[in-house]
Amino acid sequence: MVIAAYSPGDGFDRVMASLDSQTLPQDEFETIVVDDGSPDDTFDRLSALAASRPNMRVERIENSGWPSRPRNVGTDLARAPYVLYVDHDDKLYPDALRRLAEYADETGADVVSAKEQQTRSVWWGTMPFRNGNVANAVPGGDIHQLMPMIPHKLYRRAFLAEHGIRFPEGKRQLWEDIFFNVAAWRHAKVVSLLADTPVYLWVLTDKNNSSSYGPGGKEFWNRLDVLLEFIDRTLDGEDFARARQDEFLHQWRGRALKRFSKLCGTADDERPTRSLPRAQSVLERYVPEEQDPLLGVIAWPHTVLVRAGRVDQLGDLWRHEQKVQARFTGSDVRWDGGVLEGRVEARWVGADGRPLRLIERDGRIYRDLPADIAAPLPPRSLDVTDTLDSFVLRVGAHSRTEYVTWDAEVDGTTVWERLAPGVVTPVSRGTFRADPERLAGGRPLVESVWELSGIVHWSDTARSQGVKVKIPAMPALPARRAAVAYTNKAGTLGIDLNGASRNVVGDGGLHGGRAQGTIDAFVLPVPKVQTWGSVRLPVEIRFEPRRGDAHLVAGTLVTDPNHPRLEAGGAVPPGRYLLSFRAEGGVERLGRWSAHVTRRGAVVLHDTHLRPRRSTIPGLQAEARRIAGGVRRRVLRWLGR
């Protein structure tokens, strides 16, 4: 593993903590950190860390101004068979190194592109991994299988050395990872995709990165020219014709056009006009006009406006499209055999919440744009008739704490739904199945709170949102652990697997009143808990008094198809208590229930949501007297007294 470091601050603690927690033994991997001439105490801090870690080596070089040279130096120093590049403030998931090495050995990979997550995006970088592991993506010829083209992949060190694959060195080498990965694709015989294990977490901060260098200045366009020339030179010949064209279209659409359109839509100065010739030059050299239809429903009309020099209309079009969102609605949500199932519908809507309008004319379907935007656009650039096959509906579970997203099983289709004569809108509908025991790449989801989110891809664009639902809490015990499906505070579907937001006992249909038995051995029916077969799940009950220490009582959630119940018993003195329940493996969460333990040991449950606290009763009585007095005065005035 190679880490390029430059004044990482506390972010490096995150890296080291993730390395220390790896399931791969420490003596089976090496960590090489190259300090790029940090002006602070970074080198001393790194050296102190290395002193207690035999597998860690720290080197210092003169400042180069970019991570490229430190990575190259680290690669030259490496002795392990594989190299993984890690940024100095990110982290690895616990099983990352073990699983990467195992999979690379299994497939004979030159490159392993693995599941990476991002702290600010639910769906970023997930598209290539939605269908599972791929032993070798090279035969298909689709270079997009390397997406996202970040450097956080596993590379066979001998492969890099054999072909001289290096990061371009120098200050401000924008998109150095694209150069590196394009060269890797050119020479690799085996590129494997690892989808079943999360490997890398990209922790986004407010520090500048290459995405902040926009197309309003010369640097952006100069560097883009260098990148495209490199792609043209590296992916030469008939064998790489598809990859070369795909990269030209991708770099134009995703790197240049997207940012230039935004610049036109947000800038109030001369930058769009000044940068227009550079954008047109890229088109002229690398994107022939006959390839415009390959760009997609969004990028095609944008590209037409760039070719025509219509900067104002391009800005108007960008602003118009920012108002379009997707709305995901769930229904018929239920547990079935331990699997959460339901229906999902995705609609494209505008800022006013109304459905996106498409115009049907002469048997064809066209985007409906404002007249001043549409005027310079050829009708065929707005024709979306044949794009139904490009819609992809996905539903995923995303962890709030782990930042991991896993695709659920989705069976969906998209249709043009008629709104009025000559007006249609795209609607994607499907069913989803989320199995907590298999959703994480065939393994159980970790104990966390999971939110279900939807995304619908359409040609070259996509929109996502949480799946909106209105359901009561649905506690269940899939595969003998606690789970509650529920509507969270955002109004979207969630699955609580650790009791942090919902509680399988508290949501299980408890009723106020006297429990069966006494505090030594009592039974609380939980009729709403769903289960499949007989289950006995340990549950800890915490009796919290107003003052003094809490009392812990051991219990067992016993379920069968006819009589799910909580059996518990322990020593708790008489008094009033707030209750919390913690199922095995979960967190402790104070519930909505309180209990009164009588002198004879009876346990009486109260629902605190339905009973006002004692301190509020006098206030309510005073408010009632005030209202009654006001009514009496009005009546007396009306009677003329």
ABEGO torsion letter per residue (X at the ends): XBBBBBGAEAAAAAAAAAAAABABBAAABBBBBBBBGBABAAAAAAAAAAAABAABBBBBBBBAGBAAAAAAAAAAABABABBBBBBAABBBBAAAAAAAAAAAAAAGBABBBBBBBBAABAABGAAAAAAEBBABAAAAGBAAAAOBBBABBBBBAAAAAAAGBBBBBEBGBBGAAAAAAAAAAAABABBBBBAABBABBBBBBABBBAAABBAABAAAAAAAAAAAAAAAAABBEAAAAAAAAAAAAAAAAAAAAAAAAAAAAABABAAAAAAAAAAAAAAAAABBAAAAAAAEAAAAAAAAAAAAGBAAAAAAAAAAAAABBBBBBBBGBBBBGGBBBEBBBBBBBBAAGBBBBBBBBGGBBBBBBBAAAAAABBAAAABAAAAAAABBBBBBBBBAAAGBBBBBBBBBBBBBBBABBGBBBBBBBBBBBBBAAAABGGBBBBBBBBBBBBBBBBEABBBBBBBBBBBBBBBBBBGGBBBBBBBBAAGBBBBBAAGAABBAAAAAGBBBEBBBEBAABBBBBBAABBBBEBBBBBBBBBBBBABEBBBBBBBBBBBBAABBBBBBEEBBBBEBBBBBBBBBGBBBBBBABBBBBBAAGBBBBBBAAABBBAAAAAAAAAAAAAAAAAAAAAAAAAAGX
